């Protein structure tokens, strides 16, 4: 009788370990499949530009297409509208300098200097009002013999009214960047930054960002720099 009970217990133990082993095997298989899917997804989204490719930044355009941001690159330059109340006179220059600095940091010698780009840009200004940003990208890109052109526009650059620790009006900045392949005219990457700073009490969900930026009211320049850093961190370069 005892031997029978022992065999019964042994059988139950064997069944338990068998089932446990099966569950563990299924679990490990699921982990493997998930990791494989994630790796494939990552590879498919990895569209970085070639490590030998050259990139030039076109000076940022001041204003935006009145018909919508989606048509920015195909809008004639003469139709770009500026918000006089919320766009500082040299906002385009400020943003261009910031983006160029970040581009040099990311690409080093593969980024064309501002001076060289400006000369090619100035020579392409005949019929400027009728040309679109995409026209300028292709024309300047071919003059410079580069693989890609980075172009963008800024349509809001509103100064903070107040101090670091108290603002009657917060800083507000909005701009967009587009990476275009010169040969095809295709847009390979684009990012938009549009933010009016909020206090911590107004948006607790962005507490981490608020403290990362110094836990203070930013100037428009500081907010613009933070935006450029965020956008250029996603720039598709190996």
Buried (B, 14 or more C-beta within 10 A) or exposed (E): EEEEEEEEEEEEEEEEEEEEEEEEEEEEEEEEEEEEEEEEEEEEEEEEBEEEBBBBBBBBBBBBBEEEBEEBBEBBBEBBBBBEEBBBEEBBBBBBBBBBBBBBEBBEEBBBEBEEBBBBBEEBEEEEEEBBBBBBBBBBBBBBEBBBBBBBBBBBBBBBEEEEEEBEEBBBBBBBBBBBBBEEBEBBBBBBBEBBBBEEEEEEEBEEBBEEBEEBBBBBBBBBBBBBEEBBEEBEBE
